[in-house]
Amino acid sequence: MIKSVVFGAIVSAVIAVVIGSQGTSAGPLAIQLVSLGDVRMFWSWPLFLSGTGLFFALSLLQR
């Protein structure tokens, strides 16, 4: 499960940066600008949960 969360976060961050930097929220993906101190980044919880679920399913298939 931990590997799935890491890969889900990576996929979510990459896709959110690409779509969010274009100035759109991508509708159901709900990409938002998040400020953590001096760092600004784009993030999407639905995309993170979908990516985590996808990688968890793929890791179950490899057993």
BASEBA-9547 format. One record per residue (C-alpha): residue in one letter; x, z, y. Coordinates in steps of 0.05 Angstrom, whole numbers, padded with zeros to 5 digits, always signed. Layout:
BEGIN
AXZY
...
***
This chain:
BEGIN
M+00000+00000+00000
I+00057+00015+00048
K+00086-00055+00039
S+00017-00084+00054
V+00011-00045+00119
V+00080-00068+00142
F+00066-00141+00128
G-00004-00135+00158
A+00026-00107+00222
I+00077-00163+00226
V+00025-00217+00215
S-00022-00185+00265
A+00031-00178+00319
V+00056-00250+00311
I-00014-00281+00312
A-00037-00236+00369
V+00023-00253+00412
V+00014-00328+00401
I-00061-00327+00416
G-00060-00271+00468
S-00005-00303+00510
Q-00051-00363+00520
G-00100-00318+00556
T-00156-00315+00505
S-00184-00259+00462
A-00201-00308+00405
G-00272-00283+00399
P-00281-00242+00335
L-00206-00227+00330
A-00213-00182+00392
I-00141-00190+00415
Q-00126-00141+00471
L-00067-00125+00515
V-00038-00057+00498
S+00011-00020+00543
L+00059+00030+00510
G+00100+00058+00567
D+00137+00000+00597
V+00123-00046+00539
R+00063-00092+00538
M+00041-00126+00474
F-00021-00159+00445
W-00057-00126+00386
S-00118-00138+00343
W-00147-00086+00295
P-00191-00135+00258
L-00131-00181+00247
F-00089-00121+00224
L-00141-00098+00173
S-00151-00169+00147
G-00076-00180+00140
T-00066-00114+00105
G-00123-00129+00057
L-00095-00198+00043
F-00025-00172+00027
F-00053-00115-00014
A-00093-00165-00056
L-00031-00209-00064
S+00011-00149-00087
L-00043-00131-00139
L-00040-00202-00165
Q+00035-00198-00176
R+00029-00140-00225
***
